[in-house]
Amino acid sequence: MKWRDAAGLAAKSLRRRFGRSVLTVLAVALAATLLTALVTIAGTAQTKVLSELSKGGPLAGIKVAAAAPDPSQIDNDNARPGPPKDLDDSVRRTIETMPGVESVVPLVASQVLIVPPDPPVKPDVLAGLPPVPSTLPASSEAPRPSTSAVPGQVRPPDPFTESLVGLDLDRADQLPITVLAGRLPVNHALHEVAVTQGYLSRLGLNKRHAAAVVGTELVFGAPRVFESPGPERPSEREAPRPRLRSMWTRAVVVGVVAQEAAPGQLLVPLEQSLAARDWTRAGGDGGGRLEIPSTEYSGLFVVARGLDRVNEVRSGITDLGYSTSAPENLVASVQRYLRVVEIVLAGIGLIALVIASLGITNAMLAAVRERRREIGVLKAIGARDRDVARVFLLEAAVLGLLGGVLGTALGWTAALGMSRVVNRYLAAQGLVGVELGFPALVLTGGVLGSTILALLAGTLPASRASRLPAREAMEGV
């Protein structure tokens, strides 16, 4: 018997038992749908959320800070440590040449005095957002009287001191920074600023109200201490009194971010923070009133070439005498848990496929019982055992193939629908959504796996049909 003849007999049998064939295909399709959707979602969580981000991204980042001085170098007479080990361009270049380092992003934090705008929000934008949970700022500072009627009675706090975090914004994608509303400042733009959630908290707002502060204009000043001359009468020997002046900058809030690059509530281009730091350095500390940065860079954010290189890079930086911190232990733990979830979900899908295969086996065994005479006729006209087995295996393969194609298509559609729901939730939480990639391997595996499993399920009925003696099959004819 030729393959074409066997395929024709298999197709005729499937059409004759159309209802049973449809139910069997649906059983396989349901199992394939479950398996494809679960594996696609689990695989996306593994590859998109962690693996792709960790390849030269924030999760493979290492924070480098200036280490405290060696205790052996402390002046024991005065019992005071010297300045910390400097972080400068030479150190940055040294780290960049280390094996396993993707890039190094310098960070400069400087102390500034921030004067919030009045009103601190866009009233028309705030009116379309959820109600403000509190009528007072979250900080303990007493609010200033507002001269504007602001919906929700959001009043600006008194001027406060915070850190201005400067960085190369062209490489912001390599840093742990997430835009909650608006955008990041344009690099080299000295009159744009992004604020953090800490700034929102001072206004009594949360990240759901982030859009309301975008477009407002605040003022911040870098302080400098000047020594005022003493009294003119020489009889009064008083020390010069420190006098404080600030270099003021007016900037537009272009975005709200969640960032862990460095402590601070304002995010600006590197040049802006350098200018503020240099202005403060040009004066004194006012008897300890100001924190004067002692190093060129406040910190470095080193990006490794993948999670597997983080420990190697950290060890090299530590050997240089600098303190480091990285989330690779947390990420590794999350990866292990995701792997467990992936295994569990895949196991559920496989169980569903096994149940579907049992359904195929049962349907094929019933077909063998119903087609005893047909099998006897085939053998009587010269069909061999393997020819009969071939017909039944083709039937099983067609059922598995149709169910696999339908199931993987439905599974992919279900995964897309679930990804949209998840992304809406992430957007509501102020987080970046996850794009669902096209899992060609999973979809191909779903179709092939369903077909192979159906073939395995049809092996027993096909073997039983092929061994059926012609005389026994023809009894009663």
C-alpha positions in Angstrom: 0.0 0.0 0.0 1.3 3.4 -1.0 1.5 6.4 1.3 -1.1 8.1 -0.8 -3.5 5.2 -0.5 -3.0 5.2 3.3 -3.6 8.9 3.6 -6.8 8.6 1.6 -8.1 5.9 3.9 -7.2 7.9 6.9 -8.9 11.0 5.6 -12.0 9.0 4.7 -12.1 7.5 8.2 -11.8 10.9 9.8 -14.6 12.3 7.7 -16.9 9.4 8.5 -16.4 10.0 12.2 -16.4 13.7 12.0 -17.9 14.5 15.4 -15.5 12.2 17.2 -12.6 13.7 15.2 -13.6 17.3 16.1 -13.8 16.5 19.8 -10.4 14.8 19.7 -8.8 17.8 17.9 -10.4 20.1 20.4 -9.0 18.1 23.3 -5.5 18.3 21.8 -6.0 22.0 21.0 -7.0 22.8 24.6 -3.9 21.1 26.0 -1.7 22.8 23.4 -3.3 26.2 24.2 -2.6 25.8 27.9 1.0 24.6 27.3 1.8 27.3 24.8 0.4 30.2 26.8 2.0 29.1 30.1 5.5 28.5 28.5 5.3 31.8 26.5 4.4 33.8 29.6 7.0 32.1 31.8 9.7 32.4 29.1 8.9 36.1 28.7 9.3 36.7 32.4 12.7 35.0 32.3 14.1 36.4 29.1 12.5 39.9 28.9 12.3 40.9 32.5 15.7 39.6 33.6 17.9 38.2 30.9 17.7 41.0 28.4 17.8 43.7 31.0 20.9 42.1 32.6 22.8 42.1 29.4 24.5 45.4 29.8 21.6 46.9 31.7 20.7 48.1 35.2 20.4 44.7 36.7 24.0 44.0 35.8 25.0 47.3 37.3 27.5 47.9 40.2 27.5 51.0 42.3 31.0 52.2 43.1 31.6 54.6 46.0 34.7 56.2 47.4 36.0 53.9 50.1 36.8 55.1 53.6 40.6 55.7 54.2 42.8 52.9 55.5 42.8 52.9 59.3 46.6 52.7 59.2 46.7 56.1 57.5 44.6 57.9 60.2 46.4 60.7 62.0 46.5 59.2 65.5 47.5 62.5 67.1 44.3 64.2 66.0 42.3 61.0 65.7 40.7 62.1 62.5 40.6 60.2 59.2 41.9 61.8 56.0 39.8 62.3 52.9 38.3 59.2 51.2 40.0 57.7 48.2 39.2 59.8 45.2 37.0 58.8 42.3 38.3 60.6 39.2 38.8 60.2 35.5 41.9 58.0 35.9 39.9 55.6 38.1 37.0 55.6 35.6 39.4 54.8 32.7 41.0 52.0 34.7 37.7 50.4 35.5 36.6 50.7 31.8 39.6 48.6 30.7 38.7 45.7 33.1 37.5 42.5 31.4 33.8 42.1 31.7 33.0 45.8 31.9 30.4 47.1 29.4 30.5 50.8 30.4 31.1 53.2 33.3 28.7 56.1 34.0 30.0 58.8 36.4 27.6 60.4 38.9 28.0 63.8 40.6 25.7 64.7 43.5 25.7 68.2 44.9 23.8 69.9 47.7 21.2 72.5 46.6 18.4 74.5 48.2 15.1 73.9 46.3 12.3 76.4 46.2 9.1 74.6 44.9 6.8 76.6 42.7 3.5 78.0 43.9 1.3 76.3 42.9 3.4 73.2 42.8 1.2 71.4 40.3 -0.7 72.0 37.1 -4.3 72.5 38.4 -5.9 71.5 35.1 -3.9 68.2 35.0 -4.4 67.4 38.7 -8.2 67.8 38.2 -8.3 64.8 35.9 -6.2 62.6 38.2 -7.2 60.5 41.3 -8.1 62.6 44.4 -5.2 63.9 46.5 -4.9 61.7 49.6 -3.9 64.5 51.9 -4.3 68.3 52.0 -0.8 68.8 53.5 2.6 67.9 52.3 4.0 64.6 53.5 7.1 66.2 55.0 7.2 67.5 58.5 8.0 71.0 57.4 5.2 73.5 57.8 3.6 74.4 54.5 3.8 77.9 53.1 0.6 79.8 52.6 -0.5 79.4 49.0 -1.5 82.4 46.9 -3.3 80.2 44.4 -6.5 78.2 44.6 -5.2 74.8 43.8 -7.6 71.8 43.3 -7.0 69.4 46.2 -5.4 72.2 48.2 -1.9 71.0 47.3 0.4 73.6 48.9 4.1 73.9 48.4 6.4 73.2 51.3 9.1 75.6 52.6 12.4 75.6 50.7 14.3 72.5 51.5 17.8 71.1 51.0 18.3 68.1 48.7 20.9 66.5 46.4 21.1 67.3 42.7 22.1 64.1 40.9 23.9 64.7 37.6 24.7 62.1 35.0 25.2 61.5 31.3 21.6 61.3 30.3 22.5 59.8 26.9 23.3 56.6 28.8 20.3 56.8 31.2 19.1 53.4 29.8 22.0 51.8 31.5 21.0 53.1 34.9 18.2 52.1 37.3 15.9 54.9 36.2 12.3 54.5 35.2 10.3 57.4 33.8 6.9 57.6 35.6 5.6 60.7 33.7 6.9 63.1 31.1 10.5 62.5 30.0 14.1 62.8 31.0 15.9 66.1 30.6 17.7 66.6 27.3 21.4 66.0 27.8 23.4 69.3 28.2 20.1 71.2 28.7 20.8 73.3 31.9 17.2 74.5 32.5 15.4 71.1 32.6 15.1 68.8 35.6 13.4 65.5 36.5 12.1 65.0 40.0 11.7 61.8 42.0 8.9 60.3 44.0 10.5 61.9 47.1 9.6 65.3 45.7 6.0 64.1 45.1 5.8 63.0 48.7 6.8 66.4 49.9 3.7 67.8 48.2 1.5 65.1 49.7 1.2 63.3 46.3 2.0 59.9 45.0 3.1 58.5 41.6 -0.5 58.5 40.3 -0.3 62.3 40.4 3.1 62.5 38.7 1.8 64.1 35.5 0.5 67.1 37.5 4.0 68.3 38.4 5.3 68.0 34.8 5.6 71.5 33.3 5.9 73.4 36.6 9.0 75.5 37.2 11.1 75.4 40.3 14.2 77.2 41.5 17.3 75.6 43.1 20.4 77.2 44.3 23.9 75.9 44.9 25.2 77.4 48.2 28.6 79.0 48.8 30.0 80.3 52.1 31.9 83.6 52.2 33.8 84.8 55.2 32.5 88.3 56.2 35.1 90.7 57.5 35.0 91.3 61.3 34.1 94.5 63.1 36.0 97.7 62.3 36.9 98.4 66.0 40.0 96.4 66.8 39.0 96.1 70.5 36.4 93.7 69.5 38.3 90.6 68.4 35.6 88.5 66.9 36.1 85.8 64.3 34.7 86.5 60.8 31.1 85.5 60.4 30.3 83.2 57.5 27.9 84.6 54.9 25.9 82.3 52.6 25.2 83.0 48.9 23.6 80.8 46.3 23.9 80.4 42.5 20.2 80.2 41.5 18.9 78.3 38.5 15.3 78.3 37.3 14.4 74.9 35.7 11.3 73.3 34.2 10.2 69.9 35.6 10.0 67.8 32.4 9.5 64.4 34.1 9.0 62.3 37.2 11.3 59.3 37.6 12.0 56.5 40.0 15.8 56.2 40.3 18.3 54.4 42.4 21.5 55.7 40.7 22.3 58.0 43.7 20.4 59.6 46.6 18.7 62.8 45.5 15.3 64.2 44.4 16.5 66.2 41.3 17.9 64.5 38.2 19.9 66.8 35.8 22.5 66.6 33.1 26.1 66.1 34.4 27.2 69.7 33.5 24.5 71.2 35.8 25.6 69.2 38.8 29.3 69.9 38.1 28.6 73.6 38.0 26.7 73.5 41.3 29.5 71.5 43.0 32.2 73.7 41.7 30.4 76.8 43.0 30.0 75.3 46.5 33.7 74.1 46.5 34.9 77.6 45.8 33.8 78.7 49.3 34.2 77.2 52.8 32.0 74.8 54.7 30.7 77.5 57.1 31.9 75.6 60.2 30.3 72.4 59.0 27.1 73.9 57.7 27.8 72.6 54.2 28.9 69.3 52.9 31.8 69.9 50.5 32.3 67.1 48.0 35.9 65.8 48.4 36.1 63.6 45.3 35.7 64.4 41.6 32.8 62.0 41.2 30.3 61.1 43.9 30.1 57.6 42.5 30.4 55.5 39.4 27.8 53.1 37.9 29.6 50.2 36.3 27.7 48.0 33.9 29.0 44.4 33.5 28.6 42.3 30.4 25.9 40.2 31.9 25.0 38.9 35.4 27.6 36.1 35.1 30.4 38.8 35.0 29.2 40.9 38.0 31.2 39.1 40.6 34.3 39.2 38.5 34.0 43.0 38.0 33.1 43.7 41.6 36.2 41.8 42.8 38.4 43.8 40.5 37.0 47.1 41.7 37.3 46.1 45.3 40.9 45.3 44.7 41.4 48.9 43.7 40.2 50.0 47.1 36.6 51.1 46.4 33.4 49.9 48.0 30.8 48.4 45.7 27.2 47.2 45.8 25.2 45.2 43.3 21.8 43.4 43.2 23.2 40.3 41.5 22.3 38.1 44.5 18.7 39.3 44.5 18.5 38.8 40.8 20.0 35.4 40.9 17.4 34.4 43.5 14.6 35.8 41.4 15.9 33.9 38.4 15.8 30.6 40.4 12.3 31.3 41.5 11.3 32.1 38.0 12.8 28.9 36.8 10.8 27.0 39.3 7.6 28.7 38.2 8.5 28.0 34.6 9.0 24.3 35.4 5.7 24.1 37.3 3.7 25.9 34.5 5.3 23.7 31.8 4.5 20.6 33.9 0.8 21.7 34.1 0.7 22.0 30.3 2.4 18.7 29.8 -0.2 17.0 32.1 -2.9 18.5 29.9 -1.2 17.1 26.8 -0.9 13.7 28.4 -4.6 13.7 29.2 -5.3 14.7 25.6 -3.1 11.9 24.3 -5.1 9.4 26.4 -8.2 10.8 24.7 -6.6 10.1 21.3 -5.7 6.6 22.4 -9.2 5.9 23.6 -10.7 7.3 20.3 -8.4 5.2 18.2 -9.1 2.0 20.2 -12.8 2.6 19.7 -12.1 3.1 16.0 -10.3 -0.3 15.9 -13.2 -2.0 17.4 -15.7 -0.4 15.0 -13.5 -1.1 11.9 -12.7 -4.7 12.4 -14.5 -5.7 9.2 -12.7 -2.9 7.3 -9.3 -4.2 8.6 -10.3 -7.7 7.6 -11.1 -6.6 4.1 -7.8 -4.7 3.8 -5.9 -7.8 4.9 -8.0 -10.1 2.6 -7.0 -8.0 -0.4 -3.3 -8.1 0.5 -2.6 -5.3 2.9 0.2 -6.0 5.3 0.3 -5.4 9.0 2.5 -2.3 8.5 0.0 -0.9 5.9 -2.8 -1.2 8.4 -0.7 0.4 11.2 0.3 3.2 8.8 -3.4 4.1 8.2 -4.1 4.4 12.0 -0.8 6.3 12.7 -1.7 8.8 9.9 -5.1 9.4 11.5 -3.5 10.0 14.9 -0.9 12.3 13.3 -3.5 14.4 11.5 -5.5 14.8 14.8 -2.4 15.8 16.6 -1.3 18.2 13.9 -4.7 19.9 13.6 -5.0 20.2 17.4 -1.4 21.5 17.7 -1.9 24.2 15.1 -5.2 25.3 16.6 -3.9 25.1 20.1 -0.7 27.0 19.6 -2.5 29.8 17.8 -5.0 30.1 20.6 -2.2 29.9 23.2 -0.3 32.7 21.5 -3.5 34.8 21.3 -4.2 34.1 25.0 -0.6 35.1 25.9 -1.0 38.4 24.0 -4.3 39.2 25.8 -2.7 38.5 29.2 0.3 40.6 28.3 -2.0 43.6 27.5 -3.7 43.1 30.9 -0.4 42.9 32.7 1.0 46.0 30.9 -2.1 48.0 31.8 -1.5 47.1 35.5 2.2 48.0 35.2 1.3 51.3 33.6 -1.1 52.0 36.5 1.7 51.3 38.9 4.1 53.6 37.1 6.2 50.8 35.8 7.5 50.1 32.3 5.6 47.4 30.4 7.0 44.2 29.0 6.9 43.6 25.3 5.9 40.0 24.5 8.3 38.7 21.9 7.4 36.2 19.2 8.4 32.7 20.6 8.9 30.9 17.3 10.6 28.0 19.1 7.7 27.6 21.5 5.1 27.8 18.8 6.9 25.3 16.5 7.5 23.0 19.5 3.8 23.1 20.4 2.8 21.9 16.9 5.5 19.3 16.6 5.0 18.2 20.2 1.3 17.7 19.8 1.9 15.7 16.6 4.5 13.5 18.1 2.5 12.9 21.2 -0.5 12.0 19.1 1.6 9.5 17.1 2.8 7.9 20.4 -0.9 7.8 21.6 -1.9 6.1 18.3 0.9 3.5 18.5 -1.0 1.0 20.7 -4.3 1.1 18.6 -2.3 0.9 15.4 -0.4 -2.1 16.7 -3.5 -3.8 17.8 -5.2 -3.2 14.5 -2.2 -4.5 12.5 -2.1 -7.7 14.5 -5.8 -8.5 14.0 -6.1 -11.7 12.0 -8.0 -11.4 8.8 -10.2 -14.5 9.6 -11.2 -13.0 13.0 -11.8 -9.6 11.5 -14.1 -11.1 8.8 -16.2 -13.1 11.2 -19.9 -12.4 10.7 -19.5 -11.1 7.2 
